């Protein structure tokens, strides 16, 4: 199989995208620690809720880093930010509007700081393996992790990767559409109600690992 991170841009300055991908990789890491993802039948409701909550958290971050100026008049917004900077009784909570980050309300210093993804994408690192069939025998689980990897590649390919900290509203819509696809997997294929029937649970590939598979412990006939 082709490495699922193929095409990812590994160096870019956008702080918002870097933080977004930190949440993605945290969720991905947990997927490889779950024995339920080895099971062919599926996984329970508790794990499915965890996956859906993780996707919702990622979606919220997408919305937080979407460019959304605090007002329609850039000059008025600039004056407001300068006034808040002088007001010793105004804290950070007053500037936070509960929607998206507002660092783009002002022309910020152009500090050339291109950050590199800190994750080992080759599959060699034990925390970030590739979603191969032997690691994730469950087809839906493998599709879920592969989707997370595609999301990472998509995010690093955005035109806004060269922006300081936000992405455009159109790009945010693209990211959310991909998250919707992953959420659909959990809703339609995950949880107790969507478990598959597996009449024979042990795959043929694992038969040789069972006890006495080669007959080496068969009793010898007595003379």
C-alpha positions as a Markdown table, in Angstrom:
| # | Residue | x | y | z |
|---|---|---|---|---|
| 1 | Unk | 0.0 | 0.0 | 0.0 |
| 2 | Unk | 1.1 | 3.6 | -0.5 |
| 3 | Unk | 2.0 | 5.6 | 2.6 |
| 4 | Unk | -1.2 | 7.4 | 3.7 |
| 5 | Unk | 0.6 | 10.6 | 4.4 |
| 6 | Unk | 1.9 | 10.9 | 0.8 |
| 7 | Unk | 1.7 | 14.5 | -0.4 |
| 8 | Unk | 1.8 | 16.1 | 3.0 |
| 9 | Unk | 3.6 | 19.4 | 3.2 |
| 10 | Unk | 5.9 | 19.1 | 6.3 |
| 11 | Unk | 7.0 | 22.7 | 6.7 |
| 12 | Unk | 4.8 | 25.8 | 6.8 |
| 13 | Unk | 4.2 | 28.7 | 9.2 |
| 14 | Unk | 0.5 | 28.6 | 9.9 |
| 15 | Unk | 0.2 | 28.2 | 13.7 |
| 16 | Unk | -3.5 | 27.4 | 13.5 |
| 17 | Unk | -3.0 | 24.4 | 11.2 |
| 18 | Unk | -0.2 | 23.1 | 13.3 |
| 19 | Unk | -2.4 | 23.1 | 16.4 |
| 20 | Unk | -5.2 | 21.6 | 14.4 |
| 21 | Unk | -3.0 | 18.7 | 13.3 |
| 22 | Unk | -1.9 | 18.2 | 16.9 |
| 23 | Unk | -5.5 | 17.3 | 17.8 |
| 24 | Unk | -5.8 | 15.0 | 14.8 |
| 25 | Unk | -2.6 | 13.1 | 15.6 |
| 26 | Unk | -3.7 | 12.7 | 19.3 |
| 27 | Unk | -6.9 | 11.0 | 18.2 |
| 28 | Unk | -5.0 | 8.9 | 15.6 |
| 29 | Unk | -2.5 | 7.7 | 18.2 |
| 30 | Unk | -5.4 | 6.4 | 20.4 |
| 31 | Unk | -6.8 | 4.5 | 17.5 |
| 32 | Unk | -3.7 | 2.3 | 17.4 |
| 33 | Unk | -3.9 | 1.6 | 21.2 |
| 34 | Unk | -7.4 | 0.1 | 21.0 |
| 35 | Unk | -7.8 | -3.6 | 20.8 |
| 36 | Unk | -11.3 | -3.1 | 19.6 |
| 37 | Unk | -9.9 | -1.9 | 16.3 |
| 38 | Unk | -8.4 | -5.4 | 15.8 |
| 39 | Unk | -11.8 | -7.0 | 16.2 |
| 40 | Unk | -13.6 | -7.8 | 12.9 |
| 41 | Unk | -17.0 | -7.2 | 14.4 |
| 42 | Unk | -16.6 | -3.6 | 15.4 |
| 43 | Unk | -16.5 | -1.6 | 18.6 |
| 44 | Unk | -18.8 | -0.6 | 21.4 |
| 45 | Unk | -20.8 | 2.6 | 22.0 |
| 46 | Unk | -18.3 | 4.1 | 24.5 |
| 47 | Unk | -15.4 | 4.0 | 22.0 |
| 48 | Unk | -17.7 | 5.3 | 19.3 |
| 49 | Unk | -18.7 | 8.2 | 21.4 |
| 50 | Unk | -15.0 | 8.9 | 22.1 |
| 51 | Unk | -14.3 | 9.0 | 18.3 |
| 52 | Unk | -17.2 | 11.3 | 17.6 |
| 53 | Unk | -16.2 | 13.6 | 20.4 |
| 54 | Unk | -12.7 | 13.7 | 19.0 |
| 55 | Unk | -14.1 | 14.7 | 15.6 |
| 56 | Unk | -16.3 | 17.4 | 17.1 |
| 57 | Unk | -13.3 | 18.8 | 19.0 |
| 58 | Unk | -11.3 | 18.9 | 15.7 |
| 59 | Unk | -14.3 | 20.6 | 14.0 |
| 60 | Unk | -14.4 | 23.2 | 16.7 |
| 61 | Unk | -10.8 | 24.0 | 16.2 |
| 62 | Unk | -11.3 | 24.4 | 12.4 |
| 63 | Unk | -13.9 | 27.0 | 13.2 |
| 64 | Unk | -11.7 | 28.8 | 15.7 |
| 65 | Unk | -8.9 | 29.2 | 13.2 |
| 66 | Unk | -11.2 | 30.3 | 10.4 |
| 67 | Unk | -10.6 | 33.9 | 9.4 |
| 68 | Unk | -13.4 | 36.0 | 10.9 |
| 69 | Unk | -12.5 | 39.6 | 11.6 |
| 70 | Unk | -14.2 | 41.2 | 14.6 |
| 71 | Unk | -16.0 | 43.8 | 12.5 |
| 72 | Unk | -16.7 | 44.9 | 8.9 |
| 73 | Unk | -14.7 | 48.1 | 9.3 |
| 74 | Unk | -11.0 | 47.3 | 9.5 |
| 75 | Unk | -10.1 | 50.8 | 10.7 |
| 76 | Unk | -12.7 | 50.6 | 13.5 |
| 77 | Unk | -11.5 | 47.2 | 14.5 |
| 78 | Unk | -7.9 | 48.4 | 14.6 |
| 79 | Unk | -8.9 | 51.4 | 16.8 |
| 80 | Unk | -10.8 | 49.1 | 19.1 |
| 81 | Unk | -7.8 | 46.8 | 19.5 |
| 82 | Unk | -5.5 | 49.7 | 20.2 |
| 83 | Unk | -7.9 | 51.1 | 22.7 |
| 84 | Unk | -8.1 | 47.8 | 24.5 |
| 85 | Unk | -4.3 | 47.7 | 24.6 |
| 86 | Unk | -4.3 | 50.9 | 26.5 |
| 87 | Unk | -7.1 | 50.0 | 28.9 |
| 88 | Unk | -5.6 | 48.5 | 32.0 |
| 89 | Unk | -9.1 | 47.3 | 33.1 |
| 90 | Unk | -9.6 | 45.2 | 29.9 |
| 91 | Unk | -8.4 | 41.6 | 30.0 |
| 92 | Unk | -8.0 | 39.0 | 27.4 |
| 93 | Unk | -11.5 | 37.7 | 27.9 |
| 94 | Unk | -12.9 | 41.0 | 26.7 |
| 95 | Unk | -11.1 | 40.6 | 23.4 |
| 96 | Unk | -12.1 | 37.0 | 22.9 |
| 97 | Unk | -15.5 | 37.0 | 21.2 |
| 98 | Unk | -16.1 | 33.3 | 21.6 |
| 99 | Unk | -15.8 | 32.7 | 17.9 |
| 100 | Unk | -12.4 | 32.6 | 16.2 |
| 101 | Unk | -8.9 | 33.9 | 17.1 |
| 102 | Unk | -8.5 | 37.6 | 16.3 |
| 103 | Unk | -4.8 | 37.9 | 15.6 |
| 104 | Unk | -5.7 | 38.9 | 12.0 |
| 105 | Unk | -7.5 | 42.0 | 13.3 |
| 106 | Unk | -4.2 | 43.8 | 13.1 |
| 107 | Unk | -1.2 | 43.7 | 10.7 |
| 108 | Unk | 1.1 | 41.5 | 12.8 |
| 109 | Unk | 4.9 | 41.5 | 12.7 |
| 110 | Unk | 6.2 | 39.3 | 9.9 |
| 111 | Unk | 8.4 | 36.9 | 11.8 |
| 112 | Unk | 9.6 | 34.3 | 9.3 |
| 113 | Unk | 9.1 | 31.2 | 11.4 |
| 114 | Unk | 8.4 | 28.1 | 9.3 |
| 115 | Unk | 7.6 | 25.2 | 11.6 |
| 116 | Unk | 8.1 | 21.6 | 10.7 |
| 117 | Unk | 5.6 | 18.8 | 11.5 |
| 118 | Unk | 7.0 | 17.0 | 14.5 |
| 119 | Unk | 5.4 | 13.7 | 13.6 |
| 120 | Unk | 7.3 | 10.8 | 12.0 |
| 121 | Unk | 5.2 | 10.2 | 8.9 |
| 122 | Unk | 7.2 | 7.3 | 7.5 |
| 123 | Unk | 5.5 | 4.7 | 9.7 |
| 124 | Unk | 8.6 | 3.8 | 11.5 |
| 125 | Unk | 7.7 | 5.4 | 14.8 |
| 126 | Unk | 5.7 | 3.1 | 17.0 |
| 127 | Unk | 3.2 | 5.9 | 17.9 |
| 128 | Unk | 2.5 | 6.7 | 14.3 |
| 129 | Unk | 2.4 | 3.5 | 12.3 |
| 130 | Unk | 0.7 | 3.0 | 9.0 |
| 131 | Unk | -2.9 | 1.7 | 8.9 |
| 132 | Unk | -2.0 | -1.6 | 7.3 |
| 133 | Unk | -4.3 | -4.5 | 7.3 |
| 134 | Unk | -2.3 | -6.4 | 9.9 |
| 135 | Unk | -2.3 | -3.5 | 12.3 |
| 136 | Unk | -6.0 | -2.6 | 11.8 |
| 137 | Unk | -7.9 | -5.7 | 10.6 |
| 138 | Unk | -11.2 | -4.0 | 11.0 |
| 139 | Unk | -12.1 | -2.4 | 7.6 |
| 140 | Unk | -14.1 | 0.5 | 9.1 |
| 141 | Unk | -11.4 | 1.3 | 11.6 |
| 142 | Unk | -8.8 | 1.3 | 8.9 |
| 143 | Unk | -10.9 | 3.6 | 6.7 |
| 144 | Unk | -11.3 | 5.9 | 9.7 |
| 145 | Unk | -7.6 | 6.2 | 10.3 |
| 146 | Unk | -6.9 | 6.5 | 6.6 |
| 147 | Unk | -9.4 | 9.4 | 6.6 |
| 148 | Unk | -7.6 | 11.1 | 9.4 |
| 149 | Unk | -4.4 | 10.9 | 7.4 |
| 150 | Unk | -6.0 | 12.3 | 4.4 |
| 151 | Unk | -7.3 | 15.2 | 6.5 |
| 152 | Unk | -3.7 | 15.9 | 7.6 |
| 153 | Unk | -2.5 | 15.9 | 4.0 |
| 154 | Unk | -5.4 | 18.1 | 3.0 |
| 155 | Unk | -4.8 | 20.6 | 5.8 |
| 156 | Unk | -1.1 | 20.9 | 4.9 |
| 157 | Unk | -1.9 | 21.5 | 1.3 |
| 158 | Unk | -4.2 | 24.5 | 1.9 |
| 159 | Unk | -3.3 | 27.7 | 0.4 |
| 160 | Unk | -3.6 | 29.3 | 3.8 |
| 161 | Unk | -0.7 | 27.3 | 5.1 |
| 162 | Unk | 1.5 | 30.3 | 4.4 |
| 163 | Unk | -0.8 | 32.6 | 6.5 |
| 164 | Unk | 0.2 | 33.4 | 10.1 |
| 165 | Unk | -2.6 | 31.6 | 12.0 |
| 166 | Unk | -5.9 | 31.3 | 10.1 |
| 167 | Unk | -7.5 | 29.6 | 7.2 |
| 168 | Unk | -10.1 | 31.0 | 4.8 |
| 169 | Unk | -13.8 | 30.3 | 5.3 |
| 170 | Unk | -13.9 | 28.2 | 2.1 |
| 171 | Unk | -11.0 | 26.1 | 3.2 |
| 172 | Unk | -12.6 | 25.6 | 6.6 |
| 173 | Unk | -15.7 | 24.3 | 4.8 |
| 174 | Unk | -13.6 | 21.8 | 2.9 |
| 175 | Unk | -12.0 | 20.6 | 6.1 |
| 176 | Unk | -15.4 | 20.3 | 7.8 |
| 177 | Unk | -16.7 | 18.3 | 4.8 |
| 178 | Unk | -14.0 | 15.7 | 5.4 |
| 179 | Unk | -14.7 | 15.5 | 9.1 |
| 180 | Unk | -18.4 | 15.0 | 8.2 |
| 181 | Unk | -17.3 | 12.0 | 6.1 |
| 182 | Unk | -15.5 | 10.5 | 9.1 |
| 183 | Unk | -18.4 | 11.2 | 11.4 |
| 184 | Unk | -20.7 | 9.3 | 9.0 |
| 185 | Unk | -18.4 | 6.3 | 9.4 |
| 186 | Unk | -18.8 | 6.3 | 13.1 |
| 187 | Unk | -22.6 | 6.9 | 12.9 |
| 188 | Unk | -23.3 | 4.3 | 10.3 |
| 189 | Unk | -20.7 | 1.7 | 11.0 |
| 190 | Unk | -19.5 | 2.2 | 14.6 |
| 191 | Unk | -21.1 | 1.3 | 17.9 |
| 192 | Unk | -22.9 | -1.7 | 19.2 |
| 193 | Unk | -25.9 | -1.4 | 16.9 |
| 194 | Unk | -23.7 | -1.6 | 13.8 |
| 195 | Unk | -21.5 | -4.5 | 14.8 |
| 196 | Unk | -20.9 | -7.1 | 12.0 |
| 197 | Unk | -21.6 | -10.8 | 12.3 |
| 198 | Unk | -18.4 | -12.7 | 12.1 |
| 199 | Unk | -19.2 | -16.5 | 12.1 |
| 200 | Unk | -15.5 | -17.4 | 12.2 |
| 201 | Unk | -13.5 | -14.9 | 14.2 |
| 202 | Unk | -10.0 | -16.3 | 13.7 |
| 203 | Unk | -8.6 | -15.4 | 10.3 |
| 204 | Unk | -6.7 | -18.0 | 8.3 |
| 205 | Unk | -3.5 | -15.9 | 8.7 |
| 206 | Unk | -3.6 | -16.4 | 12.4 |
| 207 | Unk | -4.2 | -20.1 | 12.4 |
| 208 | Unk | -0.4 | -20.9 | 12.4 |
| 209 | Unk | -0.1 | -18.9 | 15.7 |
| 210 | Unk | -2.5 | -21.1 | 17.6 |
| 211 | Unk | -1.4 | -23.8 | 20.0 |
| 212 | Unk | -0.2 | -27.0 | 18.3 |
| 213 | Unk | -1.0 | -25.7 | 14.8 |
| 214 | Unk | 1.8 | -27.8 | 13.4 |
| 215 | Unk | 1.0 | -30.8 | 15.5 |
| 216 | Unk | 4.3 | -30.7 | 17.4 |
| 217 | Unk | 2.6 | -31.5 | 20.7 |
| 218 | Unk | 0.5 | -34.4 | 19.4 |
| 219 | Unk | 0.9 | -37.5 | 21.5 |
| 220 | Unk | 3.2 | -40.2 | 20.1 |
| 221 | Unk | 1.5 | -43.5 | 19.5 |
| 222 | Unk | 2.7 | -46.2 | 21.9 |
| 223 | Unk | 4.3 | -49.2 | 20.5 |
